[in-house]
């Protein structure tokens, strides 16, 4: 493993990092490669299929499916930032990643993850409008507003990614250049840094608050407003019908929010005393590889319109 080239006063010129991954056992690496290949293939097929279905069927040209399509688009690229390099590390003796490659992976993963946080908040607002004011839903959630919400999600996500990336890669790295993980992330990189200033910790807290906690609070507020709107319905039958409708349309979104935000909050709010790299690897695998495949499954298996569209296309090709 190639060490970092030394300079005076504990400053170093980093040319590359070494990714240790999960294990050094060749047999286990082959098994992990096959497993990651299957998961990545399913992620690609699932998200691309969902995007194609939404684009081709006019019944799915609604604000809700517009947001779902963009969520699949984000998951498609989010998984692609990590998985090819992870699989290459499993089968190749060269475990290195260049400094520029690490910066690029870090930047795009942060930008896509932050964008997904904002997009999930926009989807909660969409569900609130659909349930609280169904008669004016099409007017309230116009194509212009939907495009603006998605655009703001992307812009906000990547602007914050610039802040995180620039602050992280101006840290002074000292000692070994070995990352005890399978990709470039905040915890293992901070572990390699020396003299991490309080200002960097403040940046991390700011980004956590603006990209995770704030969207989470907005989502919770949206669902509280949804519950309040249902409770304002006078008839018991009307309330039950509204609750049934809202549950069927919001269940997938709530599951996506709980899994995505729950995993991130668990990872970054865990006390330092109980932190371990092995635990970090398991949690990281979940939100980098598992979540991108869960979203298309949740939004397709629980959605009648999507299933009907898929059946119609499959039937058409059989004919």
Buried (B, 14 or more C-beta within 10 A) or exposed (E): EEEBEEEEEEEBEBEBBBBBBBEEEEEEBEEBBEEBBEBBEBBBEBBBBBBBBBEEBEEBEBBBBBBBBBBBBBBBBBBBBBBEBBBBBBEEEEBBBEBEBBBBBBBBBBBBBBBBBBBBBBBBBBBBBBBBEEEEBEEBBEEEBBEEBBEBBBEBBBEBBEBBBEBBBEBBBBEBBBBBBBBBBBBBBBBBBEEEEEEBEEBBEEBBEBBBBBBBEBBEBBBEBBEEBBEEBEEEEEBEEBBEBBEEBBEBBBBBBEBBBEBBBEBBEBEEEEEEBEEBBEBBBBBBBBBBBBBBBBBBEBBEBBEBBBEBBEEEEEE
